Amino acid sequence: MNKKAILLAGGAGTRLYPLTQIVCKQLLPVYDKPMICYPLATLMLGGLRDVLIISTPKDLPMLKDYLGDGSRLGIRVEYAAQPKPEGIAQAFLIAADFLRGSGASLILGDNIFYGKLDFYRQALATERGACIFGYQVRDPQRYGVVEFDADGRAISLEEKPKVPKSHYAVPGLYVYDERVVDFCRILRPSARGELEITDLNLMYLGKNELHVKLLGRGMAWLDTGTQTSLLEAGNYIATIEHRQGLKIACLEEVAFRCGFIDEAALTAIIDRLPKGEYRDYLQLVCAEGPTGAHDS
């Protein structure tokens, strides 16, 4: 798997005002962890260890202060600035030096996925073309919508269609081959002045190389872009964690379960943590060993 990861944590967070006046949007709490932990955990659970975090010049120092270079988690984290929100696809141009001819998976910093991630690992193994995902929603006219054939190949993509051709929305998680930067270089800004991710996907669609994998009924996709959705996501995470006694997107646990760090490294992390429920939980994880079941 020759792919690197991009976590796009940009934007001004205007929909979450005034919360974002005091802290970076991606560091707002989703129940018991900063928002950014959830998309980063998804990338790590996919097996990706080279991550570029793209954010605003204002927010980058806070993100760096929180995550550092990633070495304590057994990953490598780099940072880059997106001075203006000029489209999701712009992220690949910003990341050109980081990718250096590798394929890429991009996740939006306010997207949360919970459940078995086999669909994602399968997509990352795709050698040629791009892969997007489809999630069934009640109100597809609010989203980018994908129509696909029986073989999982995309037929059409529409952004917020008045008459949707399917009930499958496209979440903020994407996988591309090594041509993605070259494709983005020939994209033209849309009417709103942005390099649109839909236009990039349409380029792959035009070559009949856009694959679609569906998220089943056991998979949850949440975004946290508004106060209401942020609260709903926090309540969802709290309910699952309280019921199971397992934490979702606990980065230290994910790193341990994925084999990115060993027991000695996890113990060293625990020793530096303040006394409390989070430390107690990681002690249980360490005692259980790296083979414990965990996929979210």
SELO-857727 format. One line per field, with one value per residue: chain; x, y, z of N, C-alpha, C, O in turn. Coordinates in steps of 0.1 Angstrom, whole numbers. Example, Ala and Ser with C-alpha at 12.3 -4.5 7.8 and 13.67 -1.06 7.14 Angstrom:
# SELO-857727
ch A_A $
n.xx 132_128 $
n.yy -57_-22 $
n.zz 78_71 $
ca.xx 123_137 $
ca.yy -45_-11 $
ca.zz 78_71 $
c.xx 132_129 $
c.yy -33_0 $
c.zz 78_79 $
o.xx 142_134 $
o.yy -33_11 $
o.zz 85_80 $
END
This chain:
# SELO-857727
ch A_A_A_A_A_A_A_A_A_A_A_A_A_A_A_A_A_A_A_A_A_A_A_A_A_A_A_A_A_A_A_A_A_A_A_A_A_A_A_A_A_A_A_A_A_A_A_A_A_A_A_A_A_A_A_A_A_A_A_A_A_A_A_A_A_A_A_A_A_A_A_A_A_A_A_A_A_A_A_A_A_A_A_A_A_A_A_A_A_A_A_A_A_A_A_A_A_A_A_A_A_A_A_A_A_A_A_A_A_A_A_A_A_A_A_A_A_A_A_A_A_A_A_A_A_A_A_A_A_A_A_A_A_A_A_A_A_A_A_A_A_A_A_A_A_A_A_A_A_A_A_A_A_A_A_A_A_A_A_A_A_A_A_A_A_A_A_A_A_A_A_A_A_A_A_A_A_A_A_A_A_A_A_A_A_A_A_A_A_A_A_A_A_A_A_A_A_A_A_A_A_A_A_A_A_A_A_A_A_A_A_A_A_A_A_A_A_A_A_A_A_A_A_A_A_A_A_A_A_A_A_A_A_A_A_A_A_A_A_A_A_A_A_A_A_A_A_A_A_A_A_A_A_A_A_A_A_A_A_A_A_A_A_A_A_A_A_A_A_A_A_A_A_A_A_A_A_A_A_A_A_A_A_A_A_A_A_A_A_A_A_A_A_A_A_A $
n.xx 8_10_4_-2_-14_-38_-51_-75_-79_-90_-106_-127_-144_-169_-196_-197_-194_-200_-180_-156_-142_-125_-110_-94_-114_-111_-101_-121_-142_-154_-174_-153_-129_-106_-119_-103_-91_-108_-110_-82_-78_-92_-76_-53_-62_-67_-41_-23_5_20_12_-2_-12_-34_-42_-54_-33_-36_-46_-28_-5_-18_-27_-2_9_-7_-5_21_50_40_55_52_31_39_37_42_38_32_29_10_0_-31_-39_-62_-96_-99_-111_-116_-101_-78_-61_-45_-27_-13_-2_17_45_48_35_49_46_32_2_-29_-49_-76_-91_-117_-115_-137_-152_-166_-162_-176_-173_-168_-140_-133_-141_-127_-100_-99_-104_-80_-62_-66_-51_-52_-69_-96_-113_-144_-170_-202_-230_-260_-286_-314_-321_-309_-306_-292_-266_-235_-242_-239_-244_-244_-233_-240_-216_-202_-191_-190_-216_-227_-222_-235_-239_-256_-283_-316_-333_-324_-305_-299_-299_-276_-252_-220_-194_-169_-143_-118_-100_-72_-52_-17_-18_-32_-23_-14_-39_-53_-39_-48_-73_-100_-111_-143_-176_-178_-152_-135_-115_-130_-138_-156_-153_-128_-133_-150_-132_-119_-141_-147_-128_-136_-127_-135_-143_-168_-175_-198_-210_-221_-252_-243_-224_-215_-217_-208_-209_-194_-200_-218_-234_-255_-250_-225_-231_-249_-231_-213_-230_-236_-211_-207_-228_-221_-196_-201_-218_-202_-178_-155_-132_-137_-117_-94_-63_-38_-44_-52_-28_-13_-28_-26_0_18_32_49_45_62_64_38_35_53_40_16_27_33_9_-18_-34_-65_-96_-89_-62_-65_-80_-62_-43_-56_-59_-32_-26_-42_-31_-18_-36_-63_-97_-104_-116_-123 $
n.yy -12_19_46_78_99_126_150_172_200_226_257_283_278_291_283_273_294_312_294_288_311_309_286_264_248_220_212_213_198_165_148_132_137_157_169_163_138_118_116_112_88_71_72_60_35_25_18_37_57_80_112_142_172_197_230_262_291_304_284_262_263_255_229_217_219_201_176_172_157_133_111_98_83_65_73_95_129_157_192_217_248_262_290_303_292_275_253_217_200_215_208_187_199_216_195_184_181_166_142_133_116_95_76_88_92_112_128_146_170_172_149_118_84_54_20_-12_-11_-24_-18_5_-2_-20_-3_13_-5_-4_-2_13_42_59_59_64_68_55_65_57_80_99_123_130_152_172_167_157_135_101_79_46_15_-21_-33_-16_7_41_60_85_117_142_174_183_177_186_166_138_110_88_75_78_94_111_107_126_113_100_82_80_74_76_97_118_145_155_155_174_197_205_211_236_265_265_281_293_299_278_249_221_190_173_178_168_141_136_136_112_96_101_86_61_51_54_42_29_23_10_20_0_-9_-12_8_39_73_105_140_171_198_218_234_217_192_187_184_162_142_141_131_106_93_92_75_50_45_44_22_1_3_8_30_53_61_66_76_66_40_30_32_13_-11_-13_-19_1_12_-3_-22_-11_15_24_22_42_65_64_68_95_107_125_116_99_91_86_78_55_39_35_20_-4_-12_-16_-37_-57_-62_-61_-75_-72_-66_-41_-15_10 $
n.zz 0_-12_-1_13_39_42_63_63_79_78_72_85_105_108_110_135_152_183_193_180_183_204_203_180_155_151_175_193_218_212_229_249_238_217_186_163_168_160_130_126_139_122_99_109_117_92_85_78_82_76_78_67_80_72_77_88_89_114_131_130_149_173_167_162_187_201_188_180_164_160_168_192_189_171_144_116_115_96_88_71_56_47_35_25_23_-3_-16_-13_-30_-34_-14_-23_-40_-22_-8_-25_-24_-1_-8_-31_-54_-44_-38_-23_7_17_44_59_85_102_102_114_117_126_134_117_97_73_47_42_43_22_1_2_-7_-34_-65_-89_-100_-83_-52_-37_-12_-2_16_30_32_46_35_8_-9_4_2_-15_-40_-51_-78_-88_-104_-106_-102_-86_-97_-103_-117_-119_-104_-83_-69_-42_-54_-67_-74_-64_-77_-63_-29_-17_0_-3_19_37_30_11_-15_-35_-65_-75_-94_-86_-78_-103_-117_-102_-108_-133_-128_-128_-111_-95_-99_-74_-68_-60_-59_-66_-49_-61_-88_-92_-87_-108_-129_-126_-129_-155_-168_-162_-138_-112_-82_-60_-27_-4_28_52_71_97_101_112_102_110_110_122_119_127_155_164_152_163_190_188_179_200_220_209_208_236_245_232_243_271_272_262_275_262_246_219_192_207_206_215_222_197_183_197_193_166_163_160_182_210_240_259_250_252_280_288_279_295_320_319_320_337_367_364_346_319_320_336_318_297_311_315_288_282_300_289_265_230_213_218_208_186_166_160 $
ca.xx 0_19_-4_-1_-27_-40_-62_-78_-86_-90_-119_-128_-154_-179_-209_-196_-192_-187_-171_-144_-134_-116_-102_-95_-126_-108_-98_-133_-144_-165_-175_-141_-116_-107_-125_-93_-87_-116_-105_-69_-79_-96_-64_-44_-68_-65_-28_-16_14_25_0_-1_-24_-35_-51_-52_-21_-39_-48_-17_3_-25_-27_11_11_-14_-1_35_54_34_64_48_20_45_34_49_29_37_19_10_-10_-41_-42_-77_-104_-101_-116_-110_-91_-66_-52_-35_-17_-6_5_24_59_46_31_61_43_24_-13_-33_-62_-79_-103_-121_-113_-149_-159_-164_-166_-175_-177_-158_-134_-128_-144_-117_-88_-100_-102_-66_-55_-68_-39_-55_-81_-100_-125_-152_-178_-216_-237_-274_-292_-328_-322_-297_-305_-283_-252_-230_-248_-233_-251_-234_-238_-240_-202_-196_-185_-198_-222_-229_-220_-242_-237_-269_-293_-330_-339_-313_-305_-298_-300_-263_-243_-205_-188_-156_-132_-115_-88_-67_-39_-6_-20_-41_-18_-15_-53_-56_-32_-55_-87_-103_-120_-157_-182_-175_-138_-128_-112_-140_-135_-165_-147_-117_-139_-156_-121_-117_-153_-146_-119_-142_-118_-140_-150_-177_-177_-209_-209_-233_-260_-236_-214_-220_-209_-212_-200_-195_-198_-227_-236_-264_-243_-214_-238_-253_-219_-208_-240_-235_-199_-209_-236_-214_-185_-207_-224_-192_-166_-144_-132_-136_-107_-83_-51_-28_-49_-52_-14_-9_-35_-21_14_27_40_49_40_70_61_25_37_59_29_8_35_33_-5_-23_-43_-79_-102_-82_-50_-70_-84_-50_-36_-64_-55_-18_-27_-49_-22_-22_-45_-77_-105_-106_-116_-129 $
ca.yy 0_31_57_87_105_140_154_186_206_240_265_293_274_301_277_270_306_317_285_289_323_307_275_258_240_206_209_213_184_156_141_132_139_167_164_157_124_108_113_107_74_64_70_51_21_21_14_48_62_93_121_157_180_210_239_277_296_307_272_253_262_248_215_212_217_190_163_171_151_120_100_90_73_56_78_107_140_170_203_227_259_266_304_306_280_275_240_205_195_223_201_179_208_219_183_178_177_156_130_128_105_84_78_95_92_124_128_159_170_172_137_107_71_44_7_-20_-3_-32_-11_15_-9_-25_9_17_-15_-2_3_22_49_65_53_72_59_59_63_60_91_101_135_131_165_180_162_152_122_92_69_36_3_-33_-36_-6_18_53_64_99_125_155_182_188_177_187_153_128_97_77_79_76_106_109_113_133_103_97_74_83_68_86_107_128_158_159_158_187_208_209_216_250_268_265_295_299_302_268_236_212_176_167_179_158_128_135_133_98_90_102_75_49_46_59_31_33_13_14_18_-8_-4_-12_18_53_84_117_152_179_211_227_231_206_180_185_178_148_133_139_122_93_87_90_64_38_43_40_9_-9_4_10_43_54_70_68_75_57_26_27_30_1_-22_-14_-23_12_13_-15_-21_-2_29_28_24_55_75_63_73_109_112_128_106_101_80_83_70_42_32_30_9_-16_-16_-21_-50_-66_-65_-55_-83_-69_-62_-26_-12_24 $
ca.zz 0_-13_1_24_44_43_71_60_91_75_73_96_115_110_114_149_159_187_198_173_186_215_200_167_154_152_189_201_223_209_242_258_230_206_173_153_172_153_117_127_143_110_90_115_116_78_84_73_92_71_78_66_85_66_85_87_96_128_139_129_161_183_163_164_202_206_182_178_152_159_171_204_184_161_131_113_113_91_88_60_58_37_39_22_20_-18_-20_-8_-39_-32_-4_-30_-45_-10_-3_-36_-20_9_-15_-39_-63_-37_-37_-11_12_23_53_64_100_110_99_123_112_137_130_111_86_63_34_40_41_9_-8_3_-15_-48_-71_-100_-99_-71_-45_-28_-4_-3_29_28_41_44_28_0_-15_12_1_-28_-42_-60_-84_-92_-110_-97_-100_-77_-104_-103_-130_-119_-92_-83_-57_-37_-64_-63_-76_-63_-84_-53_-15_-11_1_-3_31_36_30_-3_-18_-49_-69_-76_-104_-80_-79_-117_-120_-95_-114_-144_-124_-128_-100_-98_-98_-61_-67_-53_-66_-60_-49_-70_-101_-92_-88_-121_-138_-125_-134_-170_-172_-157_-128_-99_-75_-49_-17_5_42_56_82_110_101_115_97_116_109_134_114_133_170_166_148_173_202_185_178_214_227_203_213_250_246_229_253_284_271_260_283_253_241_204_187_217_197_221_221_183_179_203_187_152_163_158_194_218_254_267_246_258_294_290_277_306_331_318_321_350_372_359_339_307_323_340_307_290_319_312_275_283_307_280_254_217_206_221_197_185_151_158 $
c.xx 9_10_-1_-14_-27_-52_-64_-86_-86_-104_-118_-137_-165_-193_-209_-194_-203_-177_-157_-136_-124_-106_-104_-106_-122_-103_-110_-136_-156_-166_-162_-128_-118_-112_-115_-89_-95_-112_-91_-69_-83_-84_-55_-49_-68_-50_-18_-8_21_13_4_-14_-23_-46_-48_-39_-24_-41_-37_-9_-4_-25_-13_14_5_-8_14_39_48_42_59_37_26_41_43_39_36_26_21_-2_-19_-46_-57_-84_-108_-104_-108_-98_-78_-56_-42_-24_-7_3_14_38_58_43_42_57_35_10_-16_-47_-64_-91_-105_-120_-125_-158_-156_-170_-165_-181_-165_-153_-128_-130_-133_-103_-88_-98_-87_-58_-57_-56_-41_-69_-83_-111_-131_-162_-193_-222_-251_-280_-307_-330_-310_-295_-296_-269_-248_-236_-242_-244_-241_-241_-236_-225_-194_-188_-195_-203_-224_-226_-227_-240_-251_-280_-307_-337_-328_-315_-303_-299_-286_-254_-228_-199_-174_-144_-130_-101_-84_-54_-29_-8_-28_-36_-18_-29_-57_-50_-39_-70_-88_-112_-134_-163_-180_-160_-130_-125_-120_-136_-144_-159_-135_-122_-145_-145_-119_-129_-152_-137_-124_-133_-122_-148_-158_-178_-188_-206_-222_-241_-253_-225_-221_-211_-216_-203_-203_-194_-208_-228_-244_-257_-232_-220_-242_-242_-214_-217_-238_-223_-200_-217_-229_-203_-190_-212_-213_-180_-154_-144_-131_-126_-97_-70_-41_-32_-48_-37_-9_-15_-30_-7_23_36_39_45_48_67_48_27_43_49_20_14_35_19_-9_-33_-58_-84_-95_-69_-54_-73_-72_-42_-43_-60_-41_-18_-33_-40_-27_-32_-60_-84_-107_-106_-122_-122 $
c.yy 12_43_65_93_120_142_169_192_221_246_274_289_283_296_274_282_307_308_286_302_320_295_270_248_225_202_210_199_177_146_142_134_150_161_157_143_114_106_108_92_66_61_60_36_16_16_25_55_75_102_135_163_194_218_254_281_299_294_262_252_254_233_209_209_205_177_161_165_137_108_92_80_64_60_90_118_152_180_212_236_260_280_308_293_279_261_228_200_203_216_193_187_213_207_177_173_166_142_124_116_94_87_84_92_105_123_142_159_170_159_126_95_61_31_-1_-12_-12_-25_-1_8_-15_-14_13_7_-13_4_14_29_55_58_63_63_64_55_66_70_93_113_138_144_175_178_161_138_114_82_58_23_-9_-37_-26_5_29_56_79_105_138_161_188_188_179_174_143_115_85_83_78_89_102_115_119_124_99_90_77_76_80_97_119_143_163_163_172_199_213_212_231_253_269_280_301_301_291_256_225_197_168_167_170_144_125_132_118_91_90_91_61_42_51_48_36_21_18_11_12_-2_-4_-1_32_63_97_128_162_194_222_224_219_193_177_179_164_138_130_129_107_86_83_77_51_35_38_26_-2_-9_5_24_43_65_75_65_66_43_21_24_17_-11_-24_-18_-12_15_0_-12_-11_13_33_30_38_66_75_70_89_115_115_117_109_89_76_74_56_33_26_19_-4_-21_-22_-35_-61_-71_-61_-63_-80_-63_-47_-22_2_34 $
c.zz 0_-12_14_28_45_52_70_71_90_78_85_107_118_114_129_158_170_193_193_175_197_212_186_167_156_166_198_206_216_220_250_251_220_193_164_156_163_138_117_130_131_101_96_115_102_76_79_84_88_69_76_71_79_73_82_94_111_137_139_142_172_180_165_179_207_201_181_165_150_164_183_200_173_146_128_108_108_90_76_62_45_40_37_19_5_-24_-15_-17_-39_-23_-11_-36_-33_-6_-14_-32_-10_2_-23_-47_-57_-40_-24_-6_20_32_58_79_108_108_109_117_124_132_123_98_75_49_31_36_27_-2_-9_-5_-30_-55_-82_-98_-86_-64_-36_-21_-4_11_27_38_37_35_19_-7_-8_10_-14_-29_-53_-65_-90_-97_-101_-94_-91_-84_-105_-117_-130_-105_-93_-69_-53_-47_-59_-64_-76_-71_-75_-39_-9_-12_1_9_28_38_16_-4_-32_-52_-70_-86_-98_-81_-93_-121_-114_-102_-127_-141_-125_-117_-104_-97_-85_-58_-60_-62_-59_-61_-58_-84_-103_-94_-102_-132_-138_-131_-150_-176_-168_-146_-114_-93_-64_-39_-7_19_46_68_96_111_104_109_103_111_120_130_119_148_172_163_158_186_200_185_192_222_222_208_228_252_243_239_266_283_270_269_275_248_225_201_198_209_202_220_206_179_185_196_173_152_160_170_202_232_262_263_252_273_297_288_289_318_331_319_335_354_368_351_326_309_328_328_299_298_316_298_275_289_297_269_240_209_209_209_197_170_149_167 $
o.xx 14_8_3_-23_-17_-63_-56_-98_-83_-112_-111_-137_-170_-200_-220_-191_-215_-167_-147_-125_-114_-96_-114_-108_-129_-100_-108_-133_-167_-159_-159_-118_-129_-109_-118_-84_-90_-110_-87_-61_-78_-83_-50_-41_-69_-47_-7_-13_28_5_13_-24_-14_-57_-39_-35_-15_-37_-36_-6_2_-24_-12_20_10_-7_19_31_51_37_62_35_18_42_49_31_45_14_32_-12_-14_-55_-62_-78_-119_-100_-96_-88_-67_-44_-31_-13_5_14_20_42_66_49_44_65_32_5_-8_-56_-56_-101_-95_-124_-124_-170_-144_-181_-155_-192_-154_-161_-119_-122_-129_-96_-77_-92_-83_-47_-50_-51_-33_-79_-74_-119_-125_-162_-195_-221_-254_-278_-311_-340_-303_-284_-293_-260_-255_-234_-238_-251_-231_-253_-231_-223_-182_-180_-207_-196_-222_-227_-226_-241_-256_-286_-311_-346_-322_-327_-304_-300_-285_-251_-225_-199_-169_-135_-139_-92_-93_-46_-31_1_-30_-44_-22_-31_-64_-55_-37_-77_-78_-121_-137_-155_-180_-156_-119_-132_-117_-130_-140_-160_-133_-117_-144_-147_-117_-128_-156_-138_-117_-132_-114_-159_-155_-181_-188_-200_-233_-237_-258_-218_-231_-199_-228_-191_-214_-188_-205_-224_-241_-258_-229_-214_-241_-243_-210_-212_-239_-223_-196_-214_-230_-202_-185_-211_-215_-174_-142_-155_-125_-125_-92_-66_-34_-23_-44_-35_-1_-8_-30_-1_35_47_29_41_43_67_46_21_40_50_17_8_36_17_-5_-38_-62_-77_-94_-67_-48_-71_-72_-36_-37_-59_-39_-11_-29_-41_-38_-37_-69_-78_-112_-96_-126_-126 $
o.yy 16_50_59_92_126_137_177_189_228_241_271_295_284_302_272_281_304_312_285_304_328_294_273_240_218_190_209_189_183_135_152_132_153_149_147_136_104_94_100_85_55_50_51_27_4_11_22_58_82_100_140_161_201_214_257_274_297_295_253_241_246_224_198_200_199_167_150_166_130_97_80_71_56_52_95_116_157_176_214_233_259_281_315_284_284_258_229_196_198_218_192_182_213_209_166_162_157_132_112_106_84_98_86_89_109_117_149_149_169_159_124_95_61_30_4_-8_-7_-26_1_13_-15_-16_16_11_-20_15_23_22_57_50_70_51_76_44_78_69_90_114_147_148_186_185_163_130_119_76_62_21_-8_-45_-27_11_28_54_85_98_145_154_196_199_174_171_139_110_74_95_78_94_91_127_117_127_94_91_75_74_91_106_129_152_175_173_179_210_224_216_238_245_272_289_314_304_293_254_221_192_158_157_164_136_114_125_112_80_80_88_51_30_53_44_47_10_30_1_17_8_3_-1_35_62_100_126_160_202_234_213_211_183_165_170_155_127_119_120_98_74_73_69_41_24_29_19_-12_-19_4_30_34_75_86_54_58_34_10_14_10_-21_-35_-21_-14_20_-8_-1_-3_21_45_40_45_76_86_77_95_128_109_110_121_79_64_65_46_21_14_11_-14_-33_-32_-44_-72_-82_-57_-58_-87_-56_-41_-25_5_45 $
o.zz 10_-22_24_20_49_49_74_73_99_85_95_118_129_121_135_170_168_199_200_169_198_218_180_176_163_168_210_199_214_219_256_257_216_190_157_147_159_135_108_125_129_96_89_112_100_65_76_95_97_60_83_65_81_75_74_103_120_148_148_147_179_189_170_183_216_209_179_155_141_165_184_208_168_137_137_99_115_91_72_67_34_48_45_13_1_-35_-12_-12_-43_-24_-6_-37_-35_-1_-12_-35_-10_6_-23_-47_-64_-43_-15_-14_28_27_61_86_120_111_112_112_131_127_124_90_68_40_20_27_20_-12_-20_-10_-38_-50_-84_-95_-78_-71_-27_-24_-6_16_24_50_26_27_21_-11_-13_15_-23_-20_-64_-57_-96_-96_-90_-85_-89_-78_-108_-127_-141_-95_-103_-59_-60_-50_-48_-57_-87_-71_-80_-38_4_-23_4_10_16_46_9_4_-41_-43_-67_-86_-106_-85_-96_-129_-121_-102_-131_-150_-123_-114_-116_-95_-84_-47_-55_-72_-48_-71_-64_-92_-113_-102_-107_-142_-148_-138_-156_-188_-169_-146_-105_-98_-58_-44_-3_23_44_74_105_121_98_110_101_109_127_138_117_152_181_171_160_191_208_189_195_229_229_213_232_261_251_244_273_293_276_271_280_247_219_207_198_207_195_217_203_172_178_193_168_141_157_168_200_235_270_272_256_278_306_295_294_326_341_320_344_346_368_350_322_302_324_328_295_292_316_296_268_284_298_264_239_199_202_200_207_164_138_167 $
END
